[in-house]
Amino acid sequence: MRYPRQTKILDIISTYDVDTQDKLLELLKMNGFNVTQATISRDIKDLQLVKTMTPFGKYKYTAASNLDQSLAERFVKIFRETVQTVSSSGNIIVVKTLSGCANAAAEAIDSLNFEHILGTLAGDNTLLLVVNDPVNVPALIERFNEIRG
């Protein structure tokens, strides 16, 4: 349940100006995540969220803008632990994940900036990747399978 919750946290802070853990807790509860303040504190630490100033002079939580090595490793771990299968058709790659983890896997792929991926679309347990050219699909699938181990 951690990865879907953390993906929702990233979604919330990109949509709303969240300045306190209490506000984040409230927004998570509105989205069906019944968690404690201690859990949110751990998630903030895991996600390496920082407070930055808005143009209006208030602070809000944001994801670190620089993708450092430890965060990249975290995304690889998310991908490895949630992805079950990877297949393709034409220029579309279909990734099946554990239930509720497609958004986390999509965030991992988006954050790792794989070349040739035009975009991702995630449901509950399925992720679609649109690749710029079918010729690039086999190399991407091979890379994803390497990550999975």
C-alpha positions, 0 to 999 in steps of 0.5 A: 500500500506504500507505493500507491500512497506515495504516488498519490502524495506526489500527485497531491503536492503537484496539484495543491499547495500543501504546506503542512503534514496535517493538510496532506493527511486531510487530502490523503483521507479524502482520496481513500488513504487512512494513514497516521501523521507518523506514516506521512512523516516517513513518506515525506522522508522516503520521497525526499520532499522539501518545502519551497516558497511559492510565488505568493510567499508561502511554503509548500511541499515539492519533490526534489527537482534534481533527480539524485542517485538515491532517488533514481535507485528508489524508482528502480526499486519501485519498478522492480517490486511492482512490475509483473510482466512487460509486453508490446504491440507495435509502438505500445508497451504494456506493463502489468503491475501489482494491484494499485501500483501502476501509477507508482511504476509510471512515476518511476518510468517518467522520473527515470527519463527513458529515451524514446518514451513519449508518454505513460498512461496508468490504470490500477494494475496496467501501464501503457507506454507510447514509444516514438517508433516501434523499432525502439520497443525491443531495447526498452523491453530488454532494459525493463527486464534487466531492471526487474532482474 
